[in-house]
Amino acid sequence: METRILTALPVYNEVSHVAGVLHELRQHVDQILVVDDGSNDGTSEILKQFPGLRVQTHVPNLGYGAALQTAFHFALQHGFDVLVTMDCDGQHQPQYVREIAHLISASAESPIDMVSGSRYLQHFKGDSAPPEERRQINARITACLNEQLGLSITDAFCGFKAYRVSSLANLDITDNGYAMPLQLWVQAADLGWNIREFAVPRIYLDEARSFGGSLDDANVRLAHYRSVLNAELERRGMVQRFTSDCGAASAR
């Protein structure tokens, strides 16, 4: 039986990128879901130009985590086997979608639940240098996750992932914002998921991209991530052993 693969893109105000990403993505995959998270910049009108495109719309904007939750629920409700998620800002390259999905579908003997993209697993020619504050926060939070959960990952926040859809039914994600991946990592570890990383190029086309409101301040964002991580560890009844440097220090 053929593996049913869905590629989902959470989208919010991506009028500059969405058409190009979708045109390229359609060269590699058939089933595409766009979660339009309350866009008000003309993105929604562009999506109407792509016949057959599956679109789920949030009104108003609910957040990045909420968009991914909608993608999870859609994949479960429509009987897909593998879900690939990728951002729509030009960071993720569509030609890798089938390769990352194949890692899930080909792992029947020792099923892989999640393949997570990593921009730090290996170097690619032409890799961009990430904004320093983002690199520092990612490094600190990644170290926290490895320490707390016994993981050995290199990139906590890459949105390019593949999931075994049946495994998604066991998640209980409640964070609607950019801290959602922290809940995901904690729950994946608690559920004993088989996790692999997949090397992807490091591309930053918009280094000034806003996280929104106070989260644009690196120290506020780091404190928020650490708070969500602690809360999720407590909610799942998992031991916390944070050191003073585990995400608590200044990001600058």
N, C-alpha and C positions, 0 to 999 in steps of 0.2 A: 504494500500500500504506500502511495506517495506521501511524503511528509508535507503537511500543510504549514507553510511559513507565512507569518504576518510581520511586516515591517511598519513600525509606528513612530511617528514624529510628533513630539509635543511642540506646538508653535504659538508664539506670542509676539505679534508685531515684527514679522520677518519679511516685510515687503521687499527688501533688497536681496534676499537670498532664496526665498521659497520656490520660485519658479525654476531657477537653475538647479537646485537640489532635486526637485521632483522630476525634471526632465532627465537628469542623469540617473536617478534611482530607477526610473522606469526601464532603463536599459538592462537592469540586472535582476529585478524582481517583478512579480505580478500583483501581489496583494499588498496594498499600502493603506494605512490608516493615518490620517492627520487629526490630531486633537487640537483644535483651534481654541486656545485658552483666552477667549474674549478679546481677540485682536481688534484694533480700531484704526489701523494705519493703511488699510487697503488690502491686507493679506487675505481676508475672507473673499474678496472679489476675485483675486488671482486664483484661489482654490476652485472657484466655479468654472474656470477655464480647462480643468482637467477632468474629462468625462470618465466615469467609472471609479473615481477616487472616493474612498470611504472617508467621511468627515464626521467627527463628533465635536460639537460646539459647546463651550462653556460661556454662559452669560450670567454674571460678569466674569472677569478674570479671577480664577481661583488659585493659581499657583502651579509651579513646575511639578511638585509632588502630586498634586491633584490630577494633572494631565497624565502622568504616568499611571496613576491608579485607574483612570478611565481606560487607558490602553490595556492594562492587566485584565480588567473586567471584560472588555470587549473580546480579547483573545480567548478567555475562558468560555464566555457565552456562545461564541461562534465556532468552538471546537477546533481551534488551531493547535498544532503540535509544538511549534517553536515561535516565540516572539522575539524579534530584534527591535531594540529601541535605539534611535540615533537623534542627535540634535539637528536643528535646521539652520544653523548659523554658519555653515561651511566648514566646521571643524572636522566632521566625520566624512569619510570617503565612501560613497555607495558601493564601490567595487569590492569592498571587504564584507558586504552583508552576507552573501552566500557562504563565504568561507567561515565566518563566525557562527552562522546558523548550522553549518555542517558539523561543527564540533559537538553540538548538542545532539543532532539527529543520528550521528554515527557512534554514539557512546552507549549502545544498548546493554552491553555486558557490564559496564560500570557507569551507570547513568550520570551524566553531568547535569546539574540543576541550573547553573549559571556560568556563562563565560563573560568576563568583564574586561572591556578594553583598558589598556594601559598606555599612557603616553610616555612612560618612564621605564618600560621594560627593556627597550632597546632603542638605539639611535637610528633614525632614518635621515638620509640626505635631504637637506632643506628644512629640517625641523625648526620651528619657531622657538624663540626664547619666551617662556611665559612671563606675564607680569610678575614681578618679584613677590608682591604680597600674596598673590594667588598660589605661587609655588610654595611659599613658606607655610601657608595655612594647610594646603593639601598634604605637605610633608608631615606636619604636626599631627593632623587628624589621622592620616594613614598610620603613623607610628602608634597612636592611641589604639586604633582598631587592632593592629597586630598584637599589641601588648595585652589588651583586654580579652580578645577573642581567640588568641592563638593562631591568627592568620599570618600569611606571609605575602600580602599584596603590596603593590607599588603605587597604586593610584586609586584613592578613595572616591574620586568625584567624576570619573569619566562616564558620560551618559551613553556611550556606545556599548550595549550589552546584548546578550542573547540569553533567553530563559527557556527552560522546559516548562511549557504552559501548565501542565498538571501540577507542578510544584508551586505555582503562584497561588493556588487555592488555599494554601496553608499560611499565607501572609496576612498580617493584620496591620497594614500601614495606615497611619492617622495623620502624619505630617504632610501638609499641603504645599510646603515651600521647598526651598533649596536644601534644607537639612534632611529631606526625605531619604537620601542614600544612607544616612547613618542608621535610621531605623531598619532599612533593608539589610545592611551588613550584620547588625546585631541579630535580627531574626533569622537570617540565613545561617549564621553560625549556630544559633540555638537549635535550629531545626536539623542541623547536621548536613547541610547541603554540600554536595560535591562541587567545588568552585575551581575554575581555571581563569587565568588571565590571558589576554590576547594582545600582542603588541600592535599599536596603531601609531601613525605619524602624529606629531605635535604641531597643530595648526591653529594660529590665533589671527583671525581676520579683523576682529574688533576688540582691541585691548581695553577700550574705555566702556565696554558693555556694563550696564548698571544692574545691580542686584535688587535695587529698589529701596528707597527710604534709608533708614539707619544702617542697613546691611552693607551699604557702600563703604562704610567705615570698616577697615580690616579688623580692628580690635573688637568691634561690636559683633561682626560676623563670626569671628573665632569664638567669642564667648557664647554666642548663640548655638553654634555647632556643638560645643562642649556640653552645654546645658541639655540639648536634645539627646546627645549620646548618653549622658548620665541618666536622664529620665528613662530612656529606653532600656538601659541595663537594669535599672531598678524595677521597671514594669515587668520585665521578663524574669525577675528573680535571680539575676546573674551577679556574681561577685564583682565589686569595683575595687581596683587597686591603683588608682591614679597617683602618679608622682607629681611633684610640684611643677614639673616641666611638661607634663602630658597635655598639651593643648592650652595650658593656662597662661603661658608667657605672652608678651606682646608680639604681634605679627610683624612689627616693623623693627 
